[in-house]
Amino acid sequence: MSDSKPIGPQSWAPWIRLALFCLPVILLIFVPVYLVDPYAVFGSKSIVTQERLENYRTRINSVLYKVRTYTQDPSADIIVGDSQVAQLPEDVLDKASGLRLSNMAYYGASITEMTRTFWLAAASTHLHSVYFGIDFHLYTVTPLENAHDRVTPSLRLLADRSQYFLDHDVLEATWAAARDQFVGIQTDYSPHMSRDAFWQQELLSVGTRAFIDPHTVEELRRVADYCHDHGIMVVFIVPPEHDDVRKRIDQLGLRGVYDEFGEQLRSLGTVWDCDTPNEITTDRAQFNDPFHLTAAAAARIAEDMWSDGSKYCSRTRQT
């Protein structure tokens, strides 16, 4: 005779309790993340409009979405940088350059993120050209700031989608987009101060102790050497900033460091310097803040970069 006991209601009790315990987590986290899917990982149609998704995923973590998009459809020509380059409209860049140019610039990017994006692209396809948008502030941040890396975690998350449901940025984008879509409450990312006050605050971010980190130079030199060895065109773009930034640099006695920044870029590859006095960079109306152009001005700069006889950018070949 068998000694096995019949399965009764009490045998199911622990599993029922566990299911009831997990149910709120499933309903409040897993279901919303799957249905909203702010970074389009699952490929199904989101219950939130693309315009809203784009607004929140770009603000919260532009790296994850761009890395996912690029790895699915890599292009041979890329442009990397921070928010100054991210705002350049991709359709204008494509038309002006005659390339299918992937804008892989991220809001709040570090040079480490830029170089890791390059290595990701180099491993994904045979690159033809790469454009690095680097300004003086980004080039002279502290080693700790430059070590900031969202590319590597994004690749890990895409390789293991179970992490997607518990990722802080994914959850924030999910709830912000859903709340906007279904409740009509928008998350306001604009500065809560006057334009002039924000302008002055941004100018103060130009540090008084700017220095060039040798590790930053070495990271970029490795990329430049790889490009030269593999026939990849590499161009360094210095994005346009308002004339107030250049005046601030002079006031702080950083002109020598600024000149060294330019010299080092020219030693690495061709440089398109768009940070020069002209009708755009001396006009406040062309900027949202001292570092970021308006949408219309960004489109003008993007179109001008590849034009013969560029009006706003000086071009220098590698020295």
C-alpha positions as CSV (number, residue, x, y, z in Angstrom):
1,M,0.0,0.0,0.0
2,S,1.2,3.5,-0.8
3,D,2.0,5.8,2.1
4,S,1.3,8.9,0.1
5,K,-1.3,11.3,1.6
6,P,-4.1,12.7,-0.4
7,I,-3.7,16.4,-1.4
8,G,-6.2,18.4,0.5
9,P,-7.0,22.1,0.7
10,Q,-4.4,22.6,3.4
11,S,-1.7,21.6,1.0
12,W,-2.5,24.5,-1.3
13,A,-2.7,27.1,1.4
14,P,1.0,28.2,1.3
15,W,0.8,28.6,-2.5
16,I,-2.4,30.5,-2.3
17,R,-0.9,32.9,0.3
18,L,2.1,33.3,-1.9
19,A,0.0,34.1,-4.9
20,L,-2.0,36.6,-2.9
21,F,1.2,38.2,-1.7
22,C,2.6,38.5,-5.2
23,L,-0.6,39.7,-6.8
24,P,-0.2,43.4,-5.8
25,V,3.4,43.3,-7.2
26,I,2.1,41.8,-10.5
27,L,-0.7,44.3,-10.8
28,L,1.3,47.4,-9.8
29,I,4.6,46.7,-11.4
30,F,4.7,43.9,-14.0
31,V,1.4,44.6,-15.8
32,P,1.9,48.4,-16.1
33,V,5.5,48.0,-17.3
34,Y,4.5,45.4,-19.9
35,L,1.6,47.4,-21.2
36,V,3.4,50.8,-21.2
37,D,6.8,49.4,-22.2
38,P,8.4,52.9,-22.2
39,Y,11.6,51.7,-23.8
40,A,10.0,49.4,-26.4
41,V,11.7,46.3,-25.2
42,F,8.8,43.9,-25.9
43,G,8.0,45.2,-29.3
44,S,4.2,45.3,-28.7
45,K,2.1,48.4,-29.1
46,S,2.2,50.6,-26.0
47,I,-1.0,51.8,-24.4
48,V,0.6,55.2,-24.2
49,T,1.1,57.5,-27.2
50,Q,4.6,57.6,-28.8
51,E,4.9,61.3,-28.2
52,R,4.4,60.9,-24.5
53,L,6.8,57.9,-24.3
54,E,9.4,59.9,-26.2
55,N,9.1,62.8,-23.8
56,Y,9.6,60.7,-20.6
57,R,12.1,58.1,-21.8
58,T,14.3,60.8,-23.2
59,R,14.2,62.8,-20.0
60,I,14.7,59.9,-17.7
61,N,17.1,57.6,-19.5
62,S,17.8,58.3,-23.2
63,V,20.6,55.8,-23.2
64,L,18.5,52.7,-22.8
65,Y,16.2,53.4,-25.7
66,K,18.9,54.5,-28.1
67,V,21.1,51.5,-27.3
68,R,18.1,49.1,-27.8
69,T,17.2,50.8,-31.1
70,Y,20.8,50.8,-32.4
71,T,21.6,47.2,-31.5
72,Q,18.4,46.2,-33.5
73,D,19.3,48.2,-36.5
74,P,22.9,49.4,-36.5
75,S,24.1,52.0,-39.0
76,A,27.6,52.6,-40.2
77,D,27.6,56.3,-39.4
78,I,27.0,57.6,-35.8
79,I,27.2,60.8,-33.9
80,V,27.8,60.7,-30.1
81,G,27.8,63.4,-27.5
82,D,25.6,64.9,-24.7
83,S,22.4,66.9,-24.8
84,Q,24.0,69.6,-27.0
85,V,24.3,67.0,-29.8
86,A,21.2,65.0,-28.9
87,Q,19.0,68.0,-29.8
88,L,20.3,68.1,-33.4
89,P,17.4,66.7,-35.4
90,E,18.2,63.4,-37.0
91,D,16.2,64.0,-40.2
92,V,18.2,67.3,-40.8
93,L,21.4,65.5,-40.0
94,D,20.6,62.7,-42.5
95,K,19.6,65.2,-45.3
96,A,22.6,67.5,-44.7
97,S,25.2,64.7,-44.5
98,G,23.7,62.4,-47.1
99,L,24.2,59.5,-44.5
100,R,21.9,57.4,-42.4
101,L,23.4,59.0,-39.3
102,S,22.3,57.5,-36.0
103,N,22.2,60.2,-33.3
104,M,23.6,58.3,-30.3
105,A,24.0,61.4,-28.1
106,Y,22.6,61.2,-24.6
107,Y,21.3,63.7,-22.1
108,G,23.9,64.1,-19.4
109,A,26.4,62.0,-21.2
110,S,30.0,61.4,-20.0
111,I,32.9,60.8,-22.3
112,T,33.1,57.2,-21.0
113,E,29.5,56.7,-22.2
114,M,30.4,58.1,-25.6
115,T,33.5,55.9,-26.0
116,R,31.6,52.8,-24.9
117,T,28.9,53.6,-27.4
118,F,31.5,53.8,-30.0
119,W,32.9,50.4,-29.1
120,L,29.3,49.0,-29.1
121,A,28.8,50.3,-32.6
122,A,32.2,49.0,-33.8
123,A,31.2,45.6,-32.5
124,S,27.8,45.8,-34.1
125,T,28.7,46.8,-37.7
126,H,31.5,48.0,-40.0
127,L,31.7,51.7,-39.2
128,H,32.2,54.3,-41.9
129,S,32.3,57.5,-39.9
130,V,31.9,58.6,-36.3
131,Y,31.3,62.2,-35.0
132,F,32.1,63.1,-31.4
133,G,30.4,66.2,-30.0
134,I,32.6,67.4,-27.1
135,D,32.5,70.8,-25.4
136,F,35.1,72.3,-23.0
137,H,32.9,71.6,-19.9
138,L,32.5,67.9,-20.8
139,Y,36.2,67.5,-21.6
140,T,37.3,69.0,-18.2
141,V,34.9,67.3,-15.7
142,T,36.3,65.4,-12.8
143,P,37.4,61.7,-13.3
144,L,34.4,60.7,-11.1
145,E,31.9,62.5,-13.3
146,N,33.6,61.1,-16.4
147,A,33.3,57.5,-15.1
148,H,29.5,57.8,-15.2
149,D,28.3,54.9,-17.3
150,R,24.7,54.0,-18.3
151,V,25.6,52.0,-21.5
152,T,26.9,48.9,-19.7
153,P,23.8,48.6,-17.4
154,S,21.6,49.1,-20.4
155,L,23.2,46.2,-22.3
156,R,22.9,44.0,-19.2
157,L,19.2,44.9,-18.9
158,L,18.5,44.2,-22.6
159,A,20.3,40.8,-22.2
160,D,18.2,39.9,-19.1
161,R,14.7,41.3,-19.5
162,S,13.7,40.3,-16.0
163,Q,15.7,43.3,-14.8
164,Y,13.5,45.5,-16.9
165,F,10.5,45.2,-14.5
166,L,12.5,46.4,-11.5
167,D,14.7,49.0,-13.1
168,H,14.2,52.4,-11.4
169,D,14.3,54.4,-14.7
170,V,11.8,52.0,-16.4
171,L,9.4,52.3,-13.4
172,E,9.7,56.1,-13.3
173,A,9.1,56.4,-17.1
174,T,6.2,53.9,-16.9
175,W,4.3,55.7,-14.2
176,A,5.1,59.2,-15.5
177,A,3.8,58.3,-19.0
178,A,0.8,56.4,-17.7
179,R,-0.2,59.3,-15.3
180,D,0.1,61.8,-18.2
181,Q,-1.9,59.6,-20.6
182,F,-4.8,58.5,-18.3
183,V,-4.9,61.2,-15.6
184,G,-3.7,64.2,-17.5
185,I,-0.9,65.0,-14.9
186,Q,2.3,65.9,-16.6
187,T,5.7,65.7,-14.9
188,D,7.3,69.2,-15.3
189,Y,11.1,69.0,-15.9
190,S,11.5,72.7,-16.7
191,P,13.5,74.9,-14.2
192,H,11.3,76.5,-11.6
193,M,12.9,80.0,-12.0
194,S,13.0,82.8,-14.5
195,R,14.9,82.4,-17.7
196,D,17.5,85.0,-16.6
197,A,18.0,83.3,-13.3
198,F,18.4,79.9,-14.9
199,W,20.8,81.4,-17.5
200,Q,23.0,82.8,-14.7
201,Q,22.9,79.5,-12.7
202,E,24.1,77.6,-15.8
203,L,27.0,80.0,-16.3
204,L,28.1,79.3,-12.7
205,S,28.5,75.6,-13.7
206,V,31.6,76.5,-15.6
207,G,34.1,75.4,-13.0
208,T,36.9,77.4,-11.5
209,R,39.2,74.4,-11.3
210,A,38.7,72.9,-14.8
211,F,41.5,70.5,-15.7
212,I,42.1,67.9,-18.4
213,D,42.1,64.3,-17.1
214,P,44.8,62.1,-18.8
215,H,42.3,59.2,-18.6
216,T,39.8,61.1,-20.8
217,V,42.5,61.8,-23.3
218,E,43.6,58.2,-23.4
219,E,40.0,57.0,-23.9
220,L,39.6,59.2,-26.9
221,R,43.0,58.4,-28.3
222,R,42.2,54.7,-28.2
223,V,39.1,55.4,-30.3
224,A,41.0,57.7,-32.7
225,D,43.8,55.1,-33.2
226,Y,41.2,52.4,-33.9
227,C,39.5,54.6,-36.4
228,H,42.7,55.5,-38.2
229,D,43.8,51.8,-38.3
230,H,40.4,50.6,-39.6
231,G,39.7,53.4,-42.1
232,I,36.9,55.0,-40.1
233,M,36.5,58.8,-40.5
234,V,36.6,60.4,-37.1
235,V,35.5,64.0,-36.5
236,F,35.3,66.0,-33.3
237,I,32.6,68.6,-33.2
238,V,32.8,71.4,-30.6
239,P,29.1,72.4,-30.2
240,P,28.0,76.1,-30.2
241,E,27.6,77.8,-26.9
242,H,26.5,81.4,-26.2
243,D,29.2,84.0,-26.1
244,D,28.6,84.4,-22.3
245,V,30.2,81.0,-21.8
246,R,33.4,82.1,-23.5
247,K,33.4,85.3,-21.5
248,R,33.0,83.3,-18.3
249,I,36.0,81.1,-19.3
250,D,38.1,84.2,-19.7
251,Q,36.9,85.7,-16.4
252,L,38.0,82.5,-14.6
253,G,41.4,82.6,-16.2
254,L,40.8,79.3,-18.1
255,R,41.7,80.5,-21.6
256,G,44.9,78.5,-21.5
257,V,43.1,75.3,-20.5
258,Y,40.5,76.0,-23.3
259,D,43.2,76.4,-25.9
260,E,44.8,73.1,-24.7
261,F,41.4,71.4,-25.1
262,G,41.3,72.5,-28.8
263,E,44.9,71.5,-29.4
264,Q,44.3,68.0,-28.0
265,L,41.2,67.5,-30.1
266,R,43.1,68.5,-33.2
267,S,45.8,66.0,-32.4
268,L,43.2,63.2,-32.4
269,G,41.4,64.0,-35.6
270,T,39.6,66.5,-37.8
271,V,37.8,69.2,-35.7
272,W,34.6,71.1,-36.6
273,D,34.6,74.0,-34.2
274,C,31.1,75.5,-34.0
275,D,31.9,77.4,-30.8
276,T,33.0,80.6,-32.5
277,P,31.5,84.1,-32.4
278,N,28.8,84.4,-35.1
279,E,25.2,85.6,-35.5
280,I,23.9,82.6,-33.6
281,T,26.4,82.3,-30.7
282,T,26.1,86.0,-29.9
283,D,22.3,86.1,-29.9
284,R,20.5,85.0,-26.7
285,A,17.3,84.5,-28.7
286,Q,18.9,81.5,-30.4
287,F,19.5,79.7,-27.0
288,N,17.3,78.1,-24.3
289,D,20.2,78.5,-21.9
290,P,23.9,79.3,-22.5
291,F,24.7,75.7,-23.6
292,H,21.6,74.6,-25.5
293,L,20.2,76.0,-28.8
294,T,16.5,76.4,-29.6
295,A,15.1,73.8,-31.9
296,A,15.2,76.2,-34.9
297,A,18.8,77.2,-34.2
298,A,19.8,73.5,-33.7
299,A,18.4,72.7,-37.1
300,R,20.3,75.5,-38.7
301,I,23.6,74.3,-37.2
302,A,22.9,70.7,-38.2
303,E,22.3,71.8,-41.8
304,D,25.4,74.0,-41.8
305,M,27.8,71.5,-40.5
306,W,28.0,69.5,-43.7
307,S,27.6,72.4,-46.1
308,D,30.4,73.5,-48.4
309,G,31.9,76.6,-46.8
310,S,30.3,76.2,-43.4
311,K,29.1,79.5,-42.1
312,Y,29.1,78.7,-38.4
313,C,31.8,76.1,-37.9
314,S,35.6,76.3,-38.6
315,R,37.2,73.1,-39.8
316,T,40.7,72.0,-39.0
317,R,42.3,68.7,-40.1
318,Q,44.3,66.6,-37.7
319,T,47.6,68.2,-36.6
